[in-house]
Amino acid sequence: MTLLLSEAFDKLSQLPELLQDEVAQQLLSDWESELRWQTAFTTSQTQLDKLAQQALADFEAGRVKPLGFGEL
């Protein structure tokens, strides 16, 4: 455990139990969200690579028309 995290837990331990539980629930929720994001990103890499290759092929074949922000 890092010193900063240890310091944070020491300070949190001084809060009333209800607040400690609220902070713990938020940390757990954030952690679960981060894991879902990492899983989604990892599993989508192959698909993103294919889309990038297709976009490059379309560009090289002249099937891409440059647009300005007002034309999107």
C-alpha positions in Angstrom: 0.0 0.0 0.0 1.3 3.4 -0.9 1.9 6.1 1.8 -0.8 8.3 0.3 -3.4 5.5 0.3 -2.4 4.6 3.9 -2.8 8.2 5.0 -6.2 8.4 3.3 -7.4 5.3 5.1 -6.1 6.5 8.4 -8.0 9.8 8.0 -11.1 7.9 6.8 -11.0 5.6 9.8 -11.6 8.7 12.0 -15.0 9.4 10.3 -18.3 8.1 11.6 -19.1 4.6 10.4 -21.9 5.7 8.1 -19.5 8.0 6.2 -16.8 5.3 6.1 -19.3 3.0 4.5 -20.3 5.7 2.0 -16.7 6.3 1.0 -16.1 2.5 0.8 -19.1 2.0 -1.4 -17.9 4.8 -3.7 -14.4 3.3 -3.9 -15.8 -0.1 -4.7 -18.2 1.3 -7.3 -15.3 3.2 -9.0 -13.1 0.1 -8.9 -15.8 -2.0 -10.6 -16.4 0.7 -13.2 -12.7 0.8 -14.0 -12.5 -3.0 -14.4 -15.5 -2.9 -16.8 -13.8 -0.1 -18.8 -10.5 -2.0 -19.0 -12.3 -5.2 -20.1 -14.3 -3.4 -22.7 -11.2 -1.6 -24.0 -9.1 -4.8 -24.1 -11.7 -6.9 -25.9 -12.5 -4.2 -28.4 -8.9 -3.7 -29.7 -9.2 -6.2 -32.5 -12.4 -4.6 -33.7 -10.9 -1.1 -33.5 -7.9 -2.3 -35.5 -10.1 -3.6 -38.2 -12.1 -0.4 -38.3 -8.8 1.6 -38.6 -7.6 -0.6 -41.4 -10.9 -0.1 -43.3 -10.8 3.6 -42.8 -7.2 3.8 -44.1 -8.2 1.6 -47.1 -11.2 3.9 -47.8 -8.9 6.9 -47.6 -6.3 5.4 -49.9 -9.0 4.4 -52.4 -10.4 7.9 -52.5 -13.7 7.0 -50.9 -13.2 9.6 -48.1 -14.5 13.2 -48.5 -12.9 15.8 -46.2 -15.5 17.7 -44.2 -15.3 20.8 -42.1 -16.9 21.1 -38.7 -20.0 22.8 -40.2 -20.5 19.9 -42.6 -20.6 17.1 -40.1 
